[in-house]
Amino acid sequence: MKRFFKNLGWVCLGIFLQFKFNALYGIVFLENLNFHERTYYVKMQETPIDGKTGLITIGTTVHHSLGPDYFAYVYIPSHFKVLNQPLYQGTEAIEGYLTYKMDMKRRYRDVLATADFIITPANGKKDIPPAPIIVHFENMKQQLHKDATYQLAVKNKKIHLEGPELVEVKYPQKLGM
């Protein structure tokens, strides 16, 4: 029994020394790991500018995140042309889509980004069938979540965005995510 308490003491000392320099970080880390789920939010809103042009505001959030680096990439169908954002070539390409990077910033336990996309039909087509806008959430090691809920289309020379007001997906928290 004496040996058990001796070993337990060494384990407790090791845990204490691990979080010694930043005890608050250790408490928050353990609390996040054990009690919170990681939630991904995607919010899109379309505002018509004039007939063929529309403004799509895309907001992404990773709620209760443990990882330091998160990236969000938006894939817009190639039938549409984005006038105000540069193309991004640093991630996997999906056939028939153009890639744009969201500028993710950490705010306490969340990682957020918001971007405006001014969109117009690429070839001046009158009608374009609905195609999903794809959002990938990634960290340095893996793809964490993929969302293709929102549909973008052109009907009667007007851009339409179809989908719910907010998309929310929850995953249990794990180390390395």
LOKOL-264139 format. One record per atom (N, C-alpha, C, O): residue number from 1; atom name; x, y, z; residue in three letters. Coordinates in steps of 0.1 Angstrom, whole numbers. Example, Ala and Ser with C-alpha at 12.3 -4.5 7.8 and 13.67 -1.06 7.14 Angstrom:
<rs>
R resi name    c1    c2    c3 resn
R    1    N   132   -57    78  ala
R    1   CA   123   -45    78  ala
R    1    C   132   -33    78  ala
R    1    O   142   -33    85  ala
R    2    N   128   -22    71  ser
R    2   CA   137   -11    71  ser
R    2    C   129     0    79  ser
R    2    O   134    11    80  ser
</rs>
This chain:
<rs>
R resi name    c1    c2    c3 resn
R    1    N     8   -12     0  met
R    1   CA     0     0     0  met
R    1    C     9    13     0  met
R    1    O     5    23    -6  met
R    2    N    20    12     7  lys
R    2   CA    29    23     8  lys
R    2    C    34    26    -6  lys
R    2    O    36    38   -10  lys
R    3    N    38    16   -14  arg
R    3   CA    43    17   -27  arg
R    3    C    33    24   -37  arg
R    3    O    36    32   -45  arg
R    4    N    20    20   -35  phe
R    4   CA     9    26   -43  phe
R    4    C     8    41   -41  phe
R    4    O     7    49   -51  phe
R    5    N     8    46   -28  phe
R    5   CA     7    60   -26  phe
R    5    C    20    67   -30  phe
R    5    O    19    79   -34  phe
R    6    N    31    61   -30  lys
R    6   CA    44    67   -35  lys
R    6    C    43    69   -50  lys
R    6    O    46    80   -55  lys
R    7    N    38    59   -57  asn
R    7   CA    36    60   -72  asn
R    7    C    25    70   -75  asn
R    7    O    27    78   -85  asn
R    8    N    15    71   -68  leu
R    8   CA     4    81   -70  leu
R    8    C     9    95   -68  leu
R    8    O     6   104   -75  leu
R    9    N    18    96   -58  gly
R    9   CA    24   109   -55  gly
R    9    C    33   114   -67  gly
R    9    O    32   126   -70  gly
R   10    N    40   105   -72  trp
R   10   CA    49   108   -84  trp
R   10    C    40   112   -96  trp
R   10    O    44   121  -103  trp
R   11    N    29   105   -98  val
R   11   CA    20   108  -109  val
R   11    C    14   122  -107  val
R   11    O    14   130  -116  val
R   12    N     9   125   -95  cys
R   12   CA     4   138   -92  cys
R   12    C    14   149   -93  cys
R   12    O    11   160   -98  cys
R   13    N    26   147   -89  leu
R   13   CA    37   156   -91  leu
R   13    C    40   159  -106  leu
R   13    O    42   171  -110  leu
R   14    N    40   148  -114  gly
R   14   CA    42   150  -128  gly
R   14    C    31   159  -134  gly
R   14    O    34   167  -143  gly
R   15    N    19   156  -131  ile
R   15   CA     7   164  -136  ile
R   15    C     9   178  -132  ile
R   15    O     7   188  -140  ile
R   16    N    12   181  -119  phe
R   16   CA    14   194  -114  phe
R   16    C    25   201  -121  phe
R   16    O    23   213  -125  phe
R   17    N    36   195  -124  leu
R   17   CA    48   201  -131  leu
R   17    C    44   204  -145  leu
R   17    O    49   214  -151  leu
R   18    N    36   195  -151  gln
R   18   CA    33   197  -165  gln
R   18    C    25   210  -167  gln
R   18    O    27   218  -177  gln
R   19    N    16   213  -158  phe
R   19   CA     8   226  -159  phe
R   19    C    13   237  -149  phe
R   19    O     6   247  -147  phe
R   20    N    25   235  -144  lys
R   20   CA    30   245  -134  lys
R   20    C    31   259  -140  lys
R   20    O    27   269  -133  lys
R   21    N    36   260  -152  phe
R   21   CA    39   273  -158  phe
R   21    C    27   280  -163  phe
R   21    O    26   292  -163  phe
R   22    N    17   273  -166  asn
R   22   CA     4   279  -171  asn
R   22    C    -7   270  -166  asn
R   22    O   -13   262  -173  asn
R   23    N   -11   271  -153  ala
R   23   CA   -21   263  -147  ala
R   23    C   -35   266  -153  ala
R   23    O   -43   257  -155  ala
R   24    N   -37   278  -157  leu
R   24   CA   -50   282  -162  leu
R   24    C   -52   275  -176  leu
R   24    O   -63   270  -179  leu
R   25    N   -41   274  -184  tyr
R   25   CA   -42   267  -197  tyr
R   25    C   -45   252  -194  tyr
R   25    O   -54   247  -202  tyr
R   26    N   -39   246  -185  gly
R   26   CA   -41   232  -182  gly
R   26    C   -56   229  -178  gly
R   26    O   -62   220  -182  gly
R   27    N   -61   238  -169  ile
R   27   CA   -75   236  -165  ile
R   27    C   -85   238  -176  ile
R   27    O   -94   230  -178  ile
R   28    N   -83   248  -185  val
R   28   CA   -91   250  -196  val
R   28    C   -90   239  -206  val
R   28    O  -100   234  -211  val
R   29    N   -78   234  -208  phe
R   29   CA   -76   223  -218  phe
R   29    C   -83   210  -213  phe
R   29    O   -90   204  -221  phe
R   30    N   -82   207  -200  leu
R   30   CA   -89   195  -195  leu
R   30    C  -104   197  -195  leu
R   30    O  -111   187  -198  leu
R   31    N  -108   209  -192  glu
R   31   CA  -123   211  -191  glu
R   31    C  -128   210  -206  glu
R   31    O  -139   204  -207  glu
R   32    N  -121   216  -216  asn
R   32   CA  -126   215  -230  asn
R   32    C  -126   200  -234  asn
R   32    O  -136   196  -241  asn
R   33    N  -116   193  -231  leu
R   33   CA  -115   179  -235  leu
R   33    C  -126   170  -230  leu
R   33    O  -131   161  -237  leu
R   34    N  -129   172  -217  asn
R   34   CA  -139   163  -211  asn
R   34    C  -153   168  -211  asn
R   34    O  -162   159  -210  asn
R   35    N  -156   180  -213  phe
R   35   CA  -170   185  -212  phe
R   35    C  -176   191  -224  phe
R   35    O  -188   194  -224  phe
R   36    N  -169   194  -234  his
R   36   CA  -175   201  -246  his
R   36    C  -173   193  -259  his
R   36    O  -164   185  -261  his
R   37    N  -183   195  -267  glu
R   37   CA  -182   190  -281  glu
R   37    C  -177   200  -290  glu
R   37    O  -178   212  -287  glu
R   38    N  -170   196  -300  arg
R   38   CA  -165   206  -310  arg
R   38    C  -177   208  -320  arg
R   38    O  -182   198  -326  arg
R   39    N  -180   220  -323  thr
R   39   CA  -192   223  -332  thr
R   39    C  -187   232  -343  thr
R   39    O  -179   241  -341  thr
R   40    N  -192   229  -355  tyr
R   40   CA  -189   236  -367  tyr
R   40    C  -201   244  -372  tyr
R   40    O  -212   237  -373  tyr
R   41    N  -200   257  -374  tyr
R   41   CA  -211   265  -379  tyr
R   41    C  -208   270  -392  tyr
R   41    O  -197   275  -395  tyr
R   42    N  -217   270  -402  val
R   42   CA  -216   277  -414  val
R   42    C  -229   285  -416  val
R   42    O  -240   280  -415  val
R   43    N  -227   298  -420  lys
R   43   CA  -238   307  -422  lys
R   43    C  -236   314  -435  lys
R   43    O  -225   320  -437  lys
R   44    N  -245   313  -444  met
R   44   CA  -245   320  -456  met
R   44    C  -257   329  -458  met
R   44    O  -268   325  -455  met
R   45    N  -255   341  -464  gln
R   45   CA  -266   350  -467  gln
R   45    C  -264   356  -480  gln
R   45    O  -252   361  -483  gln
R   46    N  -274   357  -488  glu
R   46   CA  -273   363  -502  glu
R   46    C  -280   376  -502  glu
R   46    O  -292   377  -498  glu
R   47    N  -274   386  -508  thr
R   47   CA  -280   399  -510  thr
R   47    C  -279   403  -524  thr
R   47    O  -267   404  -529  thr
R   48    N  -290   405  -531  pro
R   48   CA  -289   409  -546  pro
R   48    C  -283   423  -547  pro
R   48    O  -288   432  -540  pro
R   49    N  -274   425  -556  ile
R   49   CA  -268   438  -559  ile
R   49    C  -276   444  -570  ile
R   49    O  -282   455  -569  ile
R   50    N  -275   438  -582  asp
R   50   CA  -283   441  -593  asp
R   50    C  -285   428  -601  asp
R   50    O  -278   419  -599  asp
R   51    N  -295   428  -610  gly
R   51   CA  -299   416  -617  gly
R   51    C  -290   404  -616  gly
R   51    O  -294   394  -610  gly
R   52    N  -279   404  -623  lys
R   52   CA  -270   392  -624  lys
R   52    C  -260   391  -613  lys
R   52    O  -253   381  -613  lys
R   53    N  -258   401  -605  thr
R   53   CA  -247   401  -595  thr
R   53    C  -253   400  -581  thr
R   53    O  -264   406  -578  thr
R   54    N  -247   392  -573  gly
R   54   CA  -251   390  -559  gly
R   54    C  -240   390  -549  gly
R   54    O  -228   387  -553  gly
R   55    N  -243   394  -537  leu
R   55   CA  -233   394  -526  leu
R   55    C  -236   383  -517  leu
R   55    O  -247   382  -511  leu
R   56    N  -227   374  -515  ile
R   56   CA  -229   362  -506  ile
R   56    C  -219   364  -494  ile
R   56    O  -207   365  -496  ile
R   57    N  -224   365  -482  thr
R   57   CA  -216   366  -470  thr
R   57    C  -216   353  -464  thr
R   57    O  -226   346  -461  thr
R   58    N  -203   348  -462  ile
R   58   CA  -201   334  -456  ile
R   58    C  -194   336  -443  ile
R   58    O  -184   342  -442  ile
R   59    N  -200   330  -433  gly
R   59   CA  -194   330  -419  gly
R   59    C  -191   316  -415  gly
R   59    O  -200   307  -416  gly
R   60    N  -179   313  -410  thr
R   60   CA  -176   300  -405  thr
R   60    C  -171   301  -391  thr
R   60    O  -164   311  -387  thr
R   61    N  -174   291  -382  thr
R   61   CA  -170   291  -368  thr
R   61    C  -167   277  -364  thr
R   61    O  -174   267  -367  thr
R   62    N  -156   275  -357  val
R   62   CA  -153   263  -350  val
R   62    C  -154   266  -335  val
R   62    O  -146   274  -330  val
R   63    N  -164   260  -329  his
R   63   CA  -167   264  -315  his
R   63    C  -161   253  -305  his
R   63    O  -161   241  -308  his
R   64    N  -155   258  -294  his
R   64   CA  -148   249  -285  his
R   64    C  -137   241  -291  his
R   64    O  -137   229  -290  his
R   65    N  -128   248  -298  ser
R   65   CA  -117   241  -305  ser
R   65    C  -105   240  -296  ser
R   65    O  -102   249  -288  ser
R   66    N   -98   229  -297  leu
R   66   CA   -85   227  -289  leu
R   66    C   -73   230  -298  leu
R   66    O   -63   234  -293  leu
R   67    N   -74   227  -311  gly
R   67   CA   -62   229  -320  gly
R   67    C   -59   243  -322  gly
R   67    O   -68   252  -322  gly
R   68    N   -46   246  -324  pro
R   68   CA   -42   260  -327  pro
R   68    C   -45   265  -341  pro
R   68    O   -47   277  -343  pro
R   69    N   -45   256  -351  asp
R   69   CA   -46   260  -365  asp
R   69    C   -58   254  -371  asp
R   69    O   -58   242  -373  asp
R   70    N   -67   262  -376  tyr
R   70   CA   -78   258  -384  tyr
R   70    C   -78   266  -397  tyr
R   70    O   -75   278  -397  tyr
R   71    N   -83   259  -407  phe
R   71   CA   -84   266  -420  phe
R   71    C   -97   262  -426  phe
R   71    O  -102   251  -424  phe
R   72    N  -104   272  -433  ala
R   72   CA  -116   269  -439  ala
R   72    C  -115   273  -454  ala
R   72    O  -110   284  -457  ala
R   73    N  -119   265  -463  tyr
R   73   CA  -118   267  -477  tyr
R   73    C  -132   266  -483  tyr
R   73    O  -140   257  -480  tyr
R   74    N  -135   276  -492  val
R   74   CA  -148   277  -498  val
R   74    C  -147   273  -513  val
R   74    O  -138   278  -520  val
R   75    N  -155   263  -517  tyr
R   75   CA  -155   259  -531  tyr
R   75    C  -168   264  -537  tyr
R   75    O  -179   259  -534  tyr
R   76    N  -166   272  -547  ile
R   76   CA  -178   278  -555  ile
R   76    C  -178   272  -569  ile
R   76    O  -167   271  -575  ile
R   77    N  -190   268  -573  pro
R   77   CA  -190   262  -587  pro
R   77    C  -184   271  -598  pro
R   77    O  -185   283  -597  pro
R   78    N  -177   265  -607  ser
R   78   CA  -170   272  -618  ser
R   78    C  -180   279  -627  ser
R   78    O  -175   287  -636  ser
R   79    N  -193   277  -626  his
R   79   CA  -202   284  -635  his
R   79    C  -204   299  -630  his
R   79    O  -210   307  -637  his
R   80    N  -198   302  -618  phe
R   80   CA  -199   315  -613  phe
R   80    C  -185   321  -612  phe
R   80    O  -175   314  -611  phe
R   81    N  -185   334  -613  lys
R   81   CA  -172   342  -612  lys
R   81    C  -173   351  -600  lys
R   81    O  -182   358  -597  lys
R   82    N  -162   350  -592  val
R   82   CA  -161   358  -580  val
R   82    C  -152   370  -583  val
R   82    O  -141   369  -588  val
R   83    N  -158   382  -581  leu
R   83   CA  -151   394  -585  leu
R   83    C  -142   400  -575  leu
R   83    O  -133   408  -579  leu
R   84    N  -143   397  -562  asn
R   84   CA  -136   405  -552  asn
R   84    C  -126   396  -544  asn
R   84    O  -119   401  -535  asn
R   85    N  -125   383  -547  gln
R   85   CA  -116   374  -539  gln
R   85    C  -106   367  -548  gln
R   85    O  -110   363  -559  gln
R   86    N   -93   366  -544  pro
R   86   CA   -84   359  -552  pro
R   86    C   -86   344  -551  pro
R   86    O   -89   339  -540  pro
R   87    N   -83   337  -561  leu
R   87   CA   -83   322  -561  leu
R   87    C   -72   317  -552  leu
R   87    O   -62   323  -550  leu
R   88    N   -74   305  -546  tyr
R   88   CA   -64   299  -537  tyr
R   88    C   -61   286  -543  tyr
R   88    O   -69   277  -546  tyr
R   89    N   -47   283  -545  gln
R   89   CA   -43   271  -551  gln
R   89    C   -36   262  -541  gln
R   89    O   -31   251  -545  gln
R   90    N   -36   265  -528  gly
R   90   CA   -28   257  -518  gly
R   90    C   -36   245  -512  gly
R   90    O   -31   240  -502  gly
R   91    N   -47   241  -517  thr
R   91   CA   -54   230  -511  thr
R   91    C   -59   221  -523  thr
R   91    O   -57   224  -535  thr
R   92    N   -65   210  -519  glu
R   92   CA   -70   201  -530  glu
R   92    C   -80   207  -539  glu
R   92    O   -88   215  -535  glu
R   93    N   -79   204  -552  ala
R   93   CA   -88   209  -562  ala
R   93    C  -100   199  -563  ala
R   93    O   -98   187  -563  ala
R   94    N  -112   205  -565  ile
R   94   CA  -124   197  -568  ile
R   94    C  -128   201  -582  ile
R   94    O  -129   213  -585  ile
R   95    N  -130   191  -590  glu
R   95   CA  -134   194  -604  glu
R   95    C  -147   201  -605  glu
R   95    O  -157   197  -599  glu
R   96    N  -147   212  -613  gly
R   96   CA  -159   220  -614  gly
R   96    C  -160   231  -604  gly
R   96    O  -171   237  -603  gly
R   97    N  -150   233  -595  tyr
R   97   CA  -151   243  -585  tyr
R   97    C  -139   252  -584  tyr
R   97    O  -128   247  -588  tyr
R   98    N  -141   264  -580  leu
R   98   CA  -130   273  -577  leu
R   98    C  -128   275  -562  leu
R   98    O  -138   275  -555  leu
R   99    N  -116   275  -557  thr
R   99   CA  -113   275  -543  thr
R   99    C  -109   289  -538  thr
R   99    O  -101   296  -544  thr
R  100    N  -115   292  -526  tyr
R  100   CA  -111   305  -520  tyr
R  100    C  -109   302  -505  tyr
R  100    O  -115   293  -499  tyr
R  101    N   -99   309  -499  lys
R  101   CA   -95   307  -485  lys
R  101    C  -102   317  -476  lys
R  101    O  -103   329  -479  lys
R  102    N  -107   312  -465  met
R  102   CA  -113   320  -454  met
R  102    C  -101   324  -444  met
R  102    O   -93   316  -442  met
R  103    N  -102   336  -439  asp
R  103   CA   -91   341  -430  asp
R  103    C   -96   338  -416  asp
R  103    O  -102   346  -409  asp
R  104    N   -92   326  -410  met
R  104   CA   -97   322  -397  met
R  104    C   -88   328  -386  met
R  104    O   -76   329  -387  met
R  105    N   -95   334  -376  lys
R  105   CA   -89   340  -365  lys
R  105    C   -94   334  -352  lys
R  105    O  -106   332  -351  lys
R  106    N   -85   332  -342  arg
R  106   CA   -89   327  -329  arg
R  106    C   -95   338  -320  arg
R  106    O   -89   349  -319  arg
R  107    N  -106   335  -314  arg
R  107   CA  -113   343  -304  arg
R  107    C  -116   335  -292  arg
R  107    O  -126   328  -292  arg
R  108    N  -108   335  -282  tyr
R  108   CA  -109   327  -270  tyr
R  108    C  -110   312  -273  tyr
R  108    O  -100   307  -277  tyr
R  109    N  -122   306  -273  arg
R  109   CA  -123   292  -276  arg
R  109    C  -128   289  -290  arg
R  109    O  -129   277  -294  arg
R  110    N  -131   299  -297  asp
R  110   CA  -136   298  -311  asp
R  110    C  -126   302  -321  asp
R  110    O  -117   310  -318  asp
R  111    N  -128   297  -333  val
R  111   CA  -120   301  -345  val
R  111    C  -130   306  -355  val
R  111    O  -138   297  -359  val
R  112    N  -129   318  -359  leu
R  112   CA  -140   324  -368  leu
R  112    C  -134   330  -381  leu
R  112    O  -123   334  -381  leu
R  113    N  -143   331  -390  ala
R  113   CA  -140   339  -403  ala
R  113    C  -153   343  -409  ala
R  113    O  -163   337  -408  ala
R  114    N  -152   355  -416  thr
R  114   CA  -163   360  -423  thr
R  114    C  -158   366  -436  thr
R  114    O  -148   374  -435  thr
R  115    N  -164   363  -447  ala
R  115   CA  -159   369  -460  ala
R  115    C  -171   372  -469  ala
R  115    O  -181   365  -468  ala
R  116    N  -170   382  -477  asp
R  116   CA  -180   386  -487  asp
R  116    C  -175   382  -501  asp
R  116    O  -164   385  -504  asp
R  117    N  -184   376  -508  phe
R  117   CA  -181   372  -522  phe
R  117    C  -191   378  -531  phe
R  117    O  -203   376  -530  phe
R  118    N  -186   387  -541  ile
R  118   CA  -194   393  -551  ile
R  118    C  -194   383  -563  ile
R  118    O  -184   381  -569  ile
R  119    N  -206   377  -566  ile
R  119   CA  -207   366  -575  ile
R  119    C  -216   370  -587  ile
R  119    O  -226   377  -586  ile
R  120    N  -211   366  -599  thr
R  120   CA  -219   368  -611  thr
R  120    C  -218   355  -620  thr
R  120    O  -207   348  -619  thr
R  121    N  -227   352  -628  pro
R  121   CA  -226   340  -637  pro
R  121    C  -213   342  -646  pro
R  121    O  -211   353  -651  pro
R  122    N  -206   331  -648  ala
R  122   CA  -193   332  -655  ala
R  122    C  -195   335  -670  ala
R  122    O  -188   344  -676  ala
R  123    N  -204   329  -677  asn
R  123   CA  -206   331  -691  asn
R  123    C  -219   338  -695  asn
R  123    O  -223   338  -706  asn
R  124    N  -225   345  -685  gly
R  124   CA  -237   352  -688  gly
R  124    C  -249   343  -690  gly
R  124    O  -258   347  -697  gly
R  125    N  -249   331  -685  lys
R  125   CA  -260   322  -687  lys
R  125    C  -272   327  -681  lys
R  125    O  -272   333  -670  lys
R  126    N  -284   324  -687  lys
R  126   CA  -296   328  -681  lys
R  126    C  -300   319  -669  lys
R  126    O  -304   324  -659  lys
R  127    N  -299   306  -670  asp
R  127   CA  -302   297  -660  asp
R  127    C  -291   287  -657  asp
R  127    O  -285   281  -666  asp
R  128    N  -288   286  -644  ile
R  128   CA  -277   276  -640  ile
R  128    C  -284   267  -630  ile
R  128    O  -290   272  -620  ile
R  129    N  -284   254  -631  pro
R  129   CA  -290   245  -621  pro
R  129    C  -283   246  -608  pro
R  129    O  -271   250  -607  pro
R  130    N  -290   243  -597  pro
R  130   CA  -284   244  -584  pro
R  130    C  -272   235  -582  pro
R  130    O  -272   223  -586  pro
R  131    N  -262   241  -576  ala
R  131   CA  -249   233  -573  ala
R  131    C  -245   237  -559  ala
R  131    O  -247   249  -556  ala
R  132    N  -240   228  -552  pro
R  132   CA  -236   231  -538  pro
R  132    C  -224   240  -537  pro
R  132    O  -214   239  -545  pro
R  133    N  -224   249  -527  ile
R  133   CA  -212   256  -522  ile
R  133    C  -206   247  -511  ile
R  133    O  -212   244  -501  ile
R  134    N  -193   243  -513  ile
R  134   CA  -187   233  -504  ile
R  134    C  -178   241  -495  ile
R  134    O  -170   250  -499  ile
R  135    N  -178   238  -482  val
R  135   CA  -169   244  -472  val
R  135    C  -162   233  -465  val
R  135    O  -168   224  -460  val
R  136    N  -148   233  -466  his
R  136   CA  -140   223  -459  his
R  136    C  -133   230  -447  his
R  136    O  -128   241  -448  his
R  137    N  -134   223  -435  phe
R  137   CA  -127   227  -423  phe
R  137    C  -115   218  -422  phe
R  137    O  -117   206  -422  phe
R  138    N  -103   223  -420  glu
R  138   CA   -91   215  -419  glu
R  138    C   -82   221  -408  glu
R  138    O   -83   232  -405  glu
R  139    N   -73   212  -403  asn
R  139   CA   -62   217  -396  asn
R  139    C   -49   212  -403  asn
R  139    O   -50   209  -415  asn
R  140    N   -38   213  -396  met
R  140   CA   -25   210  -403  met
R  140    C   -24   195  -408  met
R  140    O   -16   192  -417  met
R  141    N   -32   186  -402  lys
R  141   CA   -30   172  -404  lys
R  141    C   -42   166  -412  lys
R  141    O   -39   156  -419  lys
R  142    N   -54   171  -411  gln
R  142   CA   -65   164  -417  gln
R  142    C   -77   173  -420  gln
R  142    O   -78   184  -415  gln
R  143    N   -86   167  -428  gln
R  143   CA   -99   174  -430  gln
R  143    C  -108   171  -419  gln
R  143    O  -110   159  -416  gln
R  144    N  -114   181  -412  leu
R  144   CA  -122   179  -400  leu
R  144    C  -137   178  -403  leu
R  144    O  -144   170  -397  leu
R  145    N  -141   186  -413  his
R  145   CA  -156   186  -416  his
R  145    C  -158   191  -430  his
R  145    O  -150   200  -434  his
R  146    N  -168   186  -437  lys
R  146   CA  -171   191  -450  lys
R  146    C  -186   194  -450  lys
R  146    O  -194   186  -446  lys
R  147    N  -190   206  -455  asp
R  147   CA  -204   210  -456  asp
R  147    C  -207   213  -470  asp
R  147    O  -200   221  -477  asp
R  148    N  -218   208  -475  ala
R  148   CA  -223   211  -488  ala
R  148    C  -238   213  -488  ala
R  148    O  -246   209  -497  ala
R  149    N  -243   220  -478  thr
R  149   CA  -257   222  -475  thr
R  149    C  -263   233  -485  thr
R  149    O  -274   231  -490  thr
R  150    N  -256   244  -487  tyr
R  150   CA  -261   255  -494  tyr
R  150    C  -260   252  -509  tyr
R  150    O  -250   247  -514  tyr
R  151    N  -271   256  -517  gln
R  151   CA  -271   255  -531  gln
R  151    C  -272   268  -538  gln
R  151    O  -279   277  -534  gln
R  152    N  -263   270  -548  leu
R  152   CA  -263   283  -556  leu
R  152    C  -268   280  -570  leu
R  152    O  -264   271  -576  leu
R  153    N  -277   289  -574  ala
R  153   CA  -283   287  -588  ala
R  153    C  -286   301  -594  ala
R  153    O  -287   311  -587  ala
R  154    N  -289   301  -607  val
R  154   CA  -294   313  -614  val
R  154    C  -307   309  -620  val
R  154    O  -308   300  -628  val
R  155    N  -318   316  -616  lys
R  155   CA  -331   314  -621  lys
R  155    C  -336   328  -626  lys
R  155    O  -336   337  -619  lys
R  156    N  -341   328  -639  asn
R  156   CA  -346   340  -644  asn
R  156    C  -336   352  -643  asn
R  156    O  -340   363  -640  asn
R  157    N  -324   349  -646  lys
R  157   CA  -313   359  -646  lys
R  157    C  -310   365  -632  lys
R  157    O  -304   375  -631  lys
R  158    N  -314   358  -621  lys
R  158   CA  -311   362  -608  lys
R  158    C  -305   351  -600  lys
R  158    O  -308   339  -601  lys
R  159    N  -295   355  -591  ile
R  159   CA  -288   345  -583  ile
R  159    C  -296   342  -571  ile
R  159    O  -301   351  -564  ile
R  160    N  -297   329  -568  his
R  160   CA  -305   324  -557  his
R  160    C  -296   315  -548  his
R  160    O  -289   306  -554  his
R  161    N  -296   317  -535  leu
R  161   CA  -289   309  -526  leu
R  161    C  -299   301  -518  leu
R  161    O  -308   308  -511  leu
R  162    N  -299   288  -518  glu
R  162   CA  -309   280  -511  glu
R  162    C  -302   273  -499  glu
R  162    O  -292   267  -501  glu
R  163    N  -308   273  -488  gly
R  163   CA  -303   266  -476  gly
R  163    C  -308   272  -463  gly
R  163    O  -314   283  -464  gly
R  164    N  -306   266  -452  pro
R  164   CA  -310   271  -439  pro
R  164    C  -302   284  -435  pro
R  164    O  -292   287  -441  pro
R  165    N  -307   290  -425  glu
R  165   CA  -301   302  -420  glu
R  165    C  -287   299  -414  glu
R  165    O  -277   306  -416  glu
R  166    N  -286   288  -407  leu
R  166   CA  -274   284  -400  leu
R  166    C  -273   269  -401  leu
R  166    O  -282   262  -398  leu
R  167    N  -261   264  -404  val
R  167   CA  -258   249  -404  val
R  167    C  -249   246  -392  val
R  167    O  -239   253  -390  val
R  168    N  -253   237  -384  glu
R  168   CA  -245   233  -372  glu
R  168    C  -243   218  -371  glu
R  168    O  -252   210  -373  glu
R  169    N  -230   214  -369  val
R  169   CA  -227   200  -368  val
R  169    C  -218   198  -356  val
R  169    O  -208   206  -354  val
R  170    N  -221   188  -348  lys
R  170   CA  -213   186  -335  lys
R  170    C  -206   173  -336  lys
R  170    O  -211   163  -341  lys
R  171    N  -193   173  -331  tyr
R  171   CA  -185   161  -330  tyr
R  171    C  -180   160  -316  tyr
R  171    O  -178   170  -309  tyr
R  172    N  -178   148  -310  pro
R  172   CA  -172   147  -297  pro
R  172    C  -157   152  -298  pro
R  172    O  -151   150  -308  pro
R  173    N  -153   158  -287  gln
R  173   CA  -139   163  -286  gln
R  173    C  -129   151  -285  gln
R  173    O  -131   142  -277  gln
R  174    N  -118   152  -293  lys
R  174   CA  -108   142  -292  lys
R  174    C   -94   149  -293  lys
R  174    O   -93   160  -298  lys
R  175    N   -84   144  -287  leu
R  175   CA   -71   149  -288  leu
R  175    C   -66   148  -303  leu
R  175    O   -70   139  -310  leu
R  176    N   -59   159  -308  gly
R  176   CA   -54   159  -321  gly
R  176    C   -64   164  -331  gly
R  176    O   -61   164  -343  gly
R  177    N   -76   168  -327  met
R  177   CA   -86   174  -336  met
R  177    C   -85   189  -335  met
R  177    O   -93   195  -342  met
</rs>
